[in-house]
Structures are given as structure tokens and as C-alpha cells.
Amino acid sequence: MPPIVSLIGIFLGLILLIYLAYKGHSIIWVAPVCAALVAVLGGLNVLQTYLEEYIGGTAAYIISWFPAFFLGAVYGKIMDLTGSARSLANKLISLIGSRYAILAVVLPCLLMTYGGISLFVVVFVVYPMGYAIYREANIPRTLLPGAIAFGAFGITMTCIPGTPQIQNIIPTSYYATSATAAPVMGLIAAVLIAVPGYIYLEWRVKKVRKQGLRFVEDPKYKDAPVANQEQPKWHWLCGLVPLLVVVLMLNVLPDLLKKHGIADWSSSQAIVVALLGGITVACLMNVHQWKVLLPAVNEGANGSLPAIMNTACAVGFGSVVKIVPGFILLKNAMLNMPGSILFSEAVAVNVLAGSTGSASGGMSIALEALGPQYLEKAAEMGMNPEYLHRIASIASGGLDTLPHNGAVLTLLAVSNCKHKESYMDICITSCIIPVVVSLLLSFVWGLFL
């Protein structure tokens, strides 16, 4: 099969993947179907490709990252069902107040995601409180999804060094880096995304108020009794302390152990230990709710399977893409783009994250296919691979938030808002601004390396 036909097959497979995912179909069956299309137009044996490359790529990802997904889901569910995360969010909101409604919603999202809590858990935890804040501040509730997405879907998930989120851990296995890779670049990116995003959200509030729009109750929403309403006043510490434990155990403990010659952990090992530490501390601090702990572990364990399967299937699709003849053309085009390899990587990760609707899935596909070449070129240039790590992480939080993204669909469903009502704010703060920042930062940074 001519390489150009195979290249067309890659794009047709990506387009079909985006379309079916946007329509709400499960990627567990969509990914292998799209991979089969790529294989056929690439001149490969479909059955053999499915059993070897697709299944092999999917299984390898699960083997590598299941512990992190499993423990992360259990940790998040314990923080959720014990009311710890909600207690912390309530404390922050009481300190900030409804006068600064957007900040009162964004800040808890930032803190909880930086502490390792899944953004899906954050959505369910923060939405009820954000609803009450926007009601008190008389801001249309259709603006609430944009604020939640801005706080949970980017900055502390991808930019700020040391975050235990999987999007910051995956590059460590390709570039032999740590979770704190390229701290200056990460902090600059965080500021470049945070400042215009927050200004935009404030501008949107002022605009709708000038238009005379006010808060309108959601007919489907009911204020439900929350477990933490009966908790002691200090219970917000049960939300804060486990977050600090996870971050410190991920970023400080490995260095101490290595310094004293006790152990030399990889980041994938460190994240397992850090999450176990967070789970242990959360359980000990909520021992008075012992009846809730075991169900939380069960729910977290069950919830981890769909999460890792969705991402792993996207990676399996990428495993097929990288063996067809057309991928050589695509790879050469990416590697020979104007600018540095940082810019090339930013483009590749953004495109594949958008294609799969998954930050971790798109980044895994890009790094699996192009990571070795980027690392080789970096070595030739004398470039620190930490920059490749950070750009990959930042870029993964850009085009992933297209309309078919799972987190976007979940957020809109929880908020009972339609795409046409709320997606514009999500798109600008969590898609357009991060994409521009990742491309601009990678291009400019690459000029000086």
C-alpha cells in the first residue's frame, strides 16, 4: 500500500475516532474499529494487527499505569465519600466569600487537583458549592462549568511542577525525568494560562450582568444533605493534610531516600507510594467514619477500570498508527517542522490529545511514537530532556478539551448545561489559551536552546 494512502488512512481513522467519541460511543469498541481502518489502508493484516499491536499496546499501558489509576481512584473516592474534600472546599469558600465567586470556585479546584484528586471527583465535589455561590452572587449558572473547568482541567494538572496527576507522571518513563521537571518553564506556563483565563471569566460575568442576565435555578438540581455538615469544624484538615502528604511523598521523599542510599525510585514507583501514603492518612484522619471507608475503596476500585481502559484503548490505537507506512511520512513531517523539537512535540501532543479526547491518551500515543526520536535529538543538541517533559505535559491539556472530551461531557451533564450554553467558556479557558501558551512557549523557548 502506498505510504500516501496509509497516511490518508491515519487521518480517516482519527476523524472517525473523534466523531464516534463525540457522539458518546465508548472508545473501548471505537478505538479498535478505527485502528482496523488504519490497518486496512496501511496494507496490514487486520486480525494479526489487532491481536499483536493493538492488544499489545493496550496491555502494556495497563501494566505500566494500572497501580497509579487504581490508587488514584481509591484516594479520590475516600476524600469524596468521607466529606474531606468538600470540607476543605467549604473552608476555602468561607474564607473567600461569594464576592469573589469565580476565585471561590477556581481555587478549590486548583488545590484539589494539585493534591492528586481526580478531576472527575473534583467536578462532583465542587459543583454543589459552586452552584450555591453563583446563586448567592446572582451569576448565571451557565457560567459555572467554565470556572470549574478552568480550575480542574489544566494548570495544576499539567503545568505546576510536582503535581501527582498522571499527565505529569507519564513523560517520566520516556525521558527519565522527575515530577518536578523544568520548574521555571512550568510556572511561567501556569501564569500565562491563569492570568488571561481568570480575566476572561471576570469579563464574562460583567458582560452578562450588563445584559441583565441573572441566576436561574436548575429544575433538576436539588440540595442534598452532605456528610461533612455533621463533621467537626477541624474536618477541613482531613481534606488538606492528605493532599500535602501526597505531594511531599512524591517530590521530597524519593530525593531523601536516594541521597541517603536507601532506595532509588522511579516516578512511577514514587506515585504509588505517595498515593498509598495519602490513602493511609485520609483513612486515619477519618477513622470515626470507618463504615464509609470500605465502600469508598470498593467504589474507587470499580471506578478505576473504565478510566484506565478508555486511555489504554486510545494508546492501542496509537500503537497501530505507528507501524503503518504512512506514519513515516507523518513522523518526518513532525520532526522536520520549523522551530525546535519542543514546538514539534507541542503540536504532536496537542493534535493527538484532541483526536482522542484524552490528555493522557494523546500524550501517550505521541511519546510512544516520537519520544525516542525527540530524546535522541535532545541529546544531540545538549538539551535537557526536562523541557521535553514539561512541554508534553502542558500541551496535553490543550486540545484534549474539545467537545467530545469525557471530562467536558461529565461536567456539562452534572451541571445540566448544554454545549451551546457553556462550552464557549470551557473552550476559551481550558482549550484555546492552553494551546496558544503551549505552542508559543515551546517555540520561543526553543529559540534559546
C-alpha positions as CSV (number, residue, x, y, z in Angstrom):
1,M,0.0,0.0,0.0
2,P,1.5,3.4,-1.0
3,P,2.5,5.5,2.1
4,I,0.2,8.4,1.0
5,V,-2.8,6.1,1.1
6,S,-1.7,4.9,4.5
7,L,-1.3,8.5,5.7
8,I,-4.9,9.2,4.5
9,G,-6.0,6.1,6.5
10,I,-4.4,7.6,9.6
11,F,-6.4,10.8,9.3
12,L,-9.6,9.0,8.4
13,G,-9.1,6.8,11.5
14,L,-8.6,9.9,13.6
15,I,-11.6,11.7,12.2
16,L,-13.8,8.6,12.8
17,L,-12.5,8.3,16.3
18,I,-13.3,11.9,17.1
19,Y,-16.8,11.7,15.5
20,L,-17.8,8.5,17.3
21,A,-16.4,9.7,20.6
22,Y,-18.2,13.0,20.3
23,K,-21.4,11.1,19.7
24,G,-20.9,9.4,23.0
25,H,-19.9,6.0,21.9
26,S,-17.5,4.0,24.1
27,I,-13.8,4.2,23.0
28,I,-13.4,0.6,24.1
29,W,-15.0,-0.5,20.8
30,V,-14.5,2.7,18.8
31,A,-10.7,2.5,19.1
32,P,-10.2,-1.0,17.7
33,V,-12.6,-0.3,14.8
34,C,-10.7,2.9,13.9
35,A,-7.4,1.0,14.3
36,A,-8.8,-1.6,11.9
37,L,-9.5,1.1,9.3
38,V,-5.9,2.4,9.7
39,A,-4.6,-1.2,9.3
40,V,-6.6,-1.9,6.2
41,L,-5.5,1.3,4.4
42,G,-2.0,0.6,5.6
43,G,-1.9,-2.8,3.9
44,L,-1.7,-4.8,7.2
45,N,-3.4,-8.0,8.2
46,V,-6.3,-6.7,10.3
47,L,-6.6,-9.7,12.6
48,Q,-2.9,-10.0,13.2
49,T,-2.6,-6.3,13.8
50,Y,-5.4,-6.4,16.3
51,L,-4.1,-9.3,18.3
52,E,-0.5,-8.2,18.3
53,E,-0.1,-4.4,18.0
54,Y,-3.4,-3.2,19.3
55,I,-3.8,-5.6,22.2
56,G,-0.1,-5.4,22.9
57,G,-0.1,-1.6,23.2
58,T,-3.3,-1.6,25.3
59,A,-2.0,-4.2,27.7
60,A,1.4,-2.6,28.0
61,Y,-0.2,0.7,29.1
62,I,-2.4,-1.1,31.6
63,I,0.5,-3.0,33.1
64,S,2.6,0.2,33.4
65,W,-0.1,2.6,34.8
66,F,-2.8,0.5,36.5
67,P,-1.4,1.0,40.0
68,A,-1.5,4.7,39.6
69,F,-5.0,4.8,38.2
70,F,-6.3,2.3,40.8
71,L,-4.8,4.0,43.8
72,G,-5.7,7.5,42.5
73,A,-9.3,6.5,42.1
74,V,-9.4,4.9,45.6
75,Y,-7.7,8.0,47.1
76,G,-10.2,10.4,45.4
77,K,-13.2,8.3,46.4
78,I,-12.1,8.2,50.1
79,M,-11.6,12.0,50.0
80,D,-15.1,12.3,48.4
81,L,-17.2,10.0,50.5
82,T,-15.8,11.0,53.8
83,G,-16.6,14.6,53.0
84,S,-12.9,15.6,53.4
85,A,-12.6,17.2,50.0
86,R,-15.9,19.0,50.5
87,S,-14.9,20.2,53.9
88,L,-11.7,21.7,52.5
89,A,-13.6,23.4,49.7
90,N,-16.2,24.8,52.1
91,K,-13.4,26.2,54.3
92,L,-11.8,27.9,51.3
93,I,-15.2,29.3,50.1
94,S,-15.9,30.6,53.6
95,L,-12.6,32.5,53.6
96,I,-13.1,33.9,50.1
97,G,-16.9,34.5,50.1
98,S,-19.3,35.0,47.2
99,R,-18.0,38.4,46.5
100,Y,-15.2,36.7,44.6
101,A,-17.3,34.0,43.3
102,I,-15.0,32.9,40.4
103,L,-12.0,32.7,42.7
104,A,-14.1,30.8,45.3
105,V,-14.8,28.1,42.7
106,V,-11.4,28.0,40.9
107,L,-9.2,27.9,44.0
108,P,-10.6,24.7,45.5
109,C,-10.3,23.0,42.0
110,L,-6.7,24.0,41.7
111,L,-5.8,22.9,45.2
112,M,-7.5,19.5,45.0
113,T,-6.2,18.6,41.5
114,Y,-2.6,19.6,42.7
115,G,-3.1,17.2,45.6
116,G,-3.8,14.3,43.3
117,I,-7.6,14.1,43.4
118,S,-9.1,13.1,40.0
119,L,-10.7,16.0,38.1
120,F,-13.9,13.9,37.8
121,V,-14.1,13.8,41.6
122,V,-13.4,17.5,41.8
123,V,-16.3,18.2,39.4
124,F,-18.8,16.3,41.6
125,V,-17.4,17.8,44.8
126,V,-17.2,21.5,43.7
127,Y,-20.4,21.8,41.6
128,P,-22.9,21.8,44.5
129,M,-20.8,24.5,46.3
130,G,-20.3,26.5,43.1
131,Y,-24.0,26.3,42.5
132,A,-24.7,27.9,45.9
133,I,-22.0,30.6,45.4
134,Y,-23.3,31.6,42.0
135,R,-26.8,31.6,43.3
136,E,-25.8,33.9,46.2
137,A,-23.8,36.1,43.8
138,N,-26.6,36.1,41.3
139,I,-24.4,34.9,38.4
140,P,-26.0,32.8,35.7
141,R,-25.2,29.1,36.5
142,T,-24.3,28.5,32.8
143,L,-21.0,30.3,33.6
144,L,-20.2,27.8,36.4
145,P,-18.8,25.0,34.1
146,G,-16.3,27.3,32.7
147,A,-14.9,28.2,36.1
148,I,-14.8,24.6,37.2
149,A,-13.0,23.5,34.0
150,F,-10.5,26.4,34.3
151,G,-9.6,25.2,37.8
152,A,-9.6,21.5,37.3
153,F,-8.7,20.7,33.7
154,G,-5.3,22.3,33.3
155,I,-2.8,24.4,35.3
156,T,-2.3,22.1,38.3
157,M,-2.8,19.0,36.1
158,T,-0.1,19.8,33.6
159,C,1.9,23.0,34.4
160,I,2.9,23.3,38.0
161,P,5.9,21.1,38.8
162,G,5.4,18.3,41.3
163,T,1.7,17.5,40.6
164,P,0.9,13.8,41.1
165,Q,-1.6,13.9,38.2
166,I,-0.9,11.2,35.6
167,Q,-0.4,13.8,32.9
168,N,2.8,14.9,34.7
169,I,3.9,11.4,35.5
170,I,3.7,9.7,32.1
171,P,6.6,11.7,30.5
172,T,9.0,10.5,33.2
173,S,9.0,7.0,31.8
174,Y,10.0,8.3,28.3
175,Y,12.6,11.0,29.3
176,A,13.9,9.6,32.7
177,T,12.8,12.8,34.4
178,S,11.0,13.5,37.7
179,A,7.6,15.1,38.5
180,T,9.3,18.4,39.2
181,A,10.9,18.6,35.7
182,A,11.5,22.1,34.2
183,P,10.0,24.1,37.2
184,V,10.7,27.5,35.7
185,M,9.0,26.7,32.4
186,G,6.1,25.1,34.2
187,L,5.5,28.1,36.5
188,I,5.7,30.5,33.5
189,A,3.1,28.4,31.6
190,A,0.9,28.4,34.7
191,V,0.9,32.2,34.9
192,L,0.4,32.6,31.1
193,I,-2.7,30.4,31.3
194,A,-4.1,31.5,34.7
195,V,-4.0,35.3,34.2
196,P,-5.9,35.6,30.8
197,G,-8.2,32.8,31.8
198,Y,-9.2,34.5,35.1
199,I,-9.5,37.9,33.4
200,Y,-11.8,36.3,30.7
201,L,-14.1,34.7,33.3
202,E,-14.4,38.0,35.2
203,W,-15.1,39.8,32.0
204,R,-17.9,37.3,31.2
205,V,-19.6,37.9,34.5
206,K,-19.6,41.7,33.9
207,K,-20.9,41.2,30.4
208,V,-23.8,39.0,31.3
209,R,-24.7,41.4,34.2
210,K,-24.8,44.3,31.8
211,Q,-27.1,42.2,29.6
212,G,-29.4,41.8,32.6
213,L,-28.9,38.1,32.9
214,R,-29.3,36.6,36.4
215,F,-29.1,33.3,38.2
216,V,-31.9,30.9,37.2
217,E,-32.5,27.8,39.3
218,D,-31.8,24.4,37.7
219,P,-35.1,22.5,37.8
220,K,-33.2,19.2,38.1
221,Y,-30.9,20.3,40.9
222,K,-31.7,19.5,44.5
223,D,-29.6,20.5,47.5
224,A,-28.7,17.1,49.0
225,P,-27.6,16.6,52.6
226,V,-23.8,16.3,52.7
227,A,-21.9,14.1,55.1
228,N,-19.5,16.8,56.2
229,Q,-22.3,19.0,57.5
230,E,-22.1,16.9,60.7
231,Q,-18.4,16.8,60.8
232,P,-16.3,18.7,63.4
233,K,-15.0,22.2,62.5
234,W,-11.5,20.9,62.1
235,H,-12.5,18.4,59.5
236,W,-11.2,20.6,56.7
237,L,-7.8,19.5,57.8
238,C,-8.8,16.0,56.6
239,G,-9.0,17.5,53.2
240,L,-5.7,19.4,53.3
241,V,-3.3,17.1,55.1
242,P,-3.6,14.1,52.7
243,L,-3.1,16.4,49.7
244,L,0.1,17.7,51.3
245,V,1.2,14.1,52.1
246,V,0.8,13.0,48.5
247,V,2.7,16.0,47.1
248,L,5.6,15.7,49.6
249,M,5.9,12.0,49.4
250,L,6.1,12.3,45.6
251,N,8.5,15.1,45.4
252,V,10.6,15.1,48.6
253,L,10.7,11.5,49.9
254,P,12.4,9.9,46.8
255,D,15.2,12.5,46.9
256,L,15.8,11.9,50.6
257,L,15.9,8.1,50.1
258,K,18.3,8.4,47.1
259,K,20.5,10.9,49.0
260,H,21.0,8.5,51.9
261,G,21.4,5.5,49.6
262,I,18.3,3.7,50.8
263,A,16.3,3.5,47.6
264,D,16.3,4.9,44.1
265,W,12.6,5.1,42.9
266,S,11.3,6.0,39.5
267,S,8.5,8.4,39.3
268,S,6.0,5.6,38.5
269,Q,7.1,3.9,41.8
270,A,7.1,7.1,43.7
271,I,3.5,7.9,42.7
272,V,2.3,4.5,44.0
273,V,4.0,5.1,47.4
274,A,2.7,8.7,47.5
275,L,-0.9,7.7,46.8
276,L,-0.7,4.9,49.4
277,G,0.5,7.5,51.9
278,G,-2.4,9.8,51.0
279,I,-4.9,6.9,51.4
280,T,-3.5,5.9,54.7
281,V,-3.5,9.4,56.2
282,A,-7.0,10.0,54.9
283,C,-8.3,6.8,56.5
284,L,-6.6,7.5,59.8
285,M,-8.0,11.1,59.9
286,N,-11.5,9.8,59.1
287,V,-11.4,6.7,61.3
288,H,-14.6,7.9,63.0
289,Q,-16.2,7.2,59.7
290,W,-14.9,3.7,59.4
291,K,-18.2,2.5,57.9
292,V,-17.6,4.7,54.9
293,L,-14.0,3.7,54.2
294,L,-14.5,0.2,52.8
295,P,-17.3,1.2,50.5
296,A,-15.1,4.1,49.3
297,V,-12.3,1.6,48.5
298,N,-14.8,-0.6,46.6
299,E,-16.2,2.3,44.6
300,G,-12.8,3.7,43.8
301,A,-11.5,0.3,42.7
302,N,-14.5,-0.2,40.4
303,G,-14.2,3.4,39.0
304,S,-10.5,2.9,38.1
305,L,-11.2,0.3,35.5
306,P,-13.2,2.4,33.0
307,A,-10.7,5.3,33.4
308,I,-7.7,3.2,32.5
309,M,-9.4,1.2,29.8
310,N,-10.5,4.3,28.0
311,T,-7.0,5.7,28.0
312,A,-5.3,2.3,27.2
313,C,-7.6,1.7,24.2
314,A,-6.6,5.1,22.8
315,V,-3.0,4.1,23.3
316,G,-3.7,0.8,21.5
317,F,-5.0,2.8,18.5
318,G,-1.7,4.8,18.5
319,S,0.2,1.5,18.6
320,V,-1.4,0.6,15.3
321,V,-0.8,4.0,13.8
322,K,2.9,4.0,14.4
323,I,3.5,0.7,12.4
324,V,1.7,1.6,9.2
325,P,3.8,3.1,6.3
326,G,2.0,6.4,6.4
327,F,3.3,7.1,9.8
328,I,6.8,7.5,8.5
329,L,5.6,10.5,6.4
330,L,3.8,11.9,9.5
331,K,6.8,11.4,11.7
332,N,9.2,13.0,9.3
333,A,6.8,16.0,8.9
334,M,6.6,16.4,12.7
335,L,10.3,16.0,13.3
336,N,11.2,18.5,10.5
337,M,8.7,21.2,11.4
338,P,10.1,24.8,11.6
339,G,11.4,25.6,15.0
340,S,12.8,23.3,17.7
341,I,11.7,19.8,18.7
342,L,9.9,21.4,21.6
343,F,7.5,23.0,19.1
344,S,7.2,19.8,17.2
345,E,6.3,17.9,20.4
346,A,3.7,20.6,21.4
347,V,2.0,20.2,18.0
348,A,2.1,16.4,18.1
349,V,0.7,16.1,21.6
350,N,-2.0,18.7,21.1
351,V,-3.2,17.1,17.9
352,L,-3.3,13.6,19.3
353,A,-4.8,14.7,22.6
354,G,-7.6,16.4,20.6
355,S,-8.0,13.4,18.4
356,T,-8.5,11.0,21.3
357,G,-10.3,13.5,23.6
358,S,-7.8,12.4,26.3
359,A,-4.8,14.3,27.7
360,S,-3.0,11.2,28.9
361,G,-4.1,9.1,26.0
362,G,-3.0,11.6,23.3
363,M,0.3,12.3,25.1
364,S,1.0,8.6,25.5
365,I,0.4,8.0,21.8
366,A,2.7,10.9,20.8
367,L,5.5,9.9,23.2
368,E,5.3,6.2,22.4
369,A,5.7,7.1,18.7
370,L,8.0,10.1,18.8
371,G,9.5,10.2,22.3
372,P,12.7,8.2,21.4
373,Q,13.4,10.5,18.4
374,Y,12.8,13.6,20.5
375,L,15.1,12.3,23.2
376,E,17.8,11.4,20.7
377,K,17.7,14.9,19.1
378,A,17.7,16.5,22.5
379,A,20.9,14.6,23.3
380,E,22.5,15.7,20.1
381,M,21.6,19.3,20.9
382,G,22.6,19.1,24.5
383,M,19.1,20.0,25.5
384,N,17.8,19.0,29.0
385,P,15.0,16.4,28.5
386,E,13.1,18.1,31.3
387,Y,12.0,20.6,28.8
388,L,10.5,17.9,26.6
389,H,8.7,16.5,29.7
390,R,7.2,19.8,30.6
391,I,6.1,20.8,27.1
392,A,4.5,17.4,26.6
393,S,2.6,17.8,29.9
394,I,1.4,21.3,29.1
395,A,0.4,20.5,25.6
396,S,-1.7,17.5,26.7
397,G,-4.0,20.0,28.5
398,G,-4.9,21.9,25.3
399,L,-6.9,20.3,22.5
400,D,-7.9,17.5,24.8
401,T,-10.9,19.6,26.0
402,L,-12.6,19.6,22.6
403,P,-16.4,18.9,22.8
404,H,-16.0,15.1,22.8
405,N,-13.8,15.1,25.9
406,G,-15.1,12.8,28.6
407,A,-14.5,15.3,31.4
408,V,-16.3,18.0,29.4
409,L,-19.3,15.8,28.8
410,T,-19.3,14.8,32.5
411,L,-19.1,18.4,33.7
412,L,-22.0,19.5,31.4
413,A,-24.1,16.6,32.5
414,V,-23.6,17.3,36.2
415,S,-24.3,21.0,35.5
416,N,-27.3,20.2,33.4
417,C,-26.0,22.7,30.8
418,K,-25.8,22.2,27.0
419,H,-22.7,22.8,24.9
420,K,-24.2,25.9,23.3
421,E,-24.8,27.4,26.8
422,S,-21.5,26.7,28.5
423,Y,-18.9,25.2,26.2
424,M,-17.6,28.5,24.9
425,D,-16.2,29.4,28.3
426,I,-14.7,25.9,28.7
427,C,-13.1,26.1,25.3
428,I,-11.5,29.5,25.7
429,T,-10.1,29.0,29.2
430,S,-9.2,25.3,29.0
431,C,-8.5,24.7,25.3
432,I,-7.7,27.9,23.3
433,I,-5.5,29.6,25.9
434,P,-3.5,26.5,26.9
435,V,-3.0,25.6,23.2
436,V,-1.7,29.1,22.4
437,V,0.6,29.0,25.5
438,S,2.0,25.6,24.8
439,L,2.8,26.5,21.2
440,L,4.1,29.9,21.9
441,L,6.2,28.8,24.9
442,S,7.7,25.8,23.0
443,F,8.5,28.0,20.0
444,V,10.1,30.9,22.0
445,W,11.9,28.6,24.5
446,G,13.3,26.5,21.6
447,L,15.0,29.6,20.2
448,F,17.3,29.9,23.1
449,L,18.3,26.2,23.4
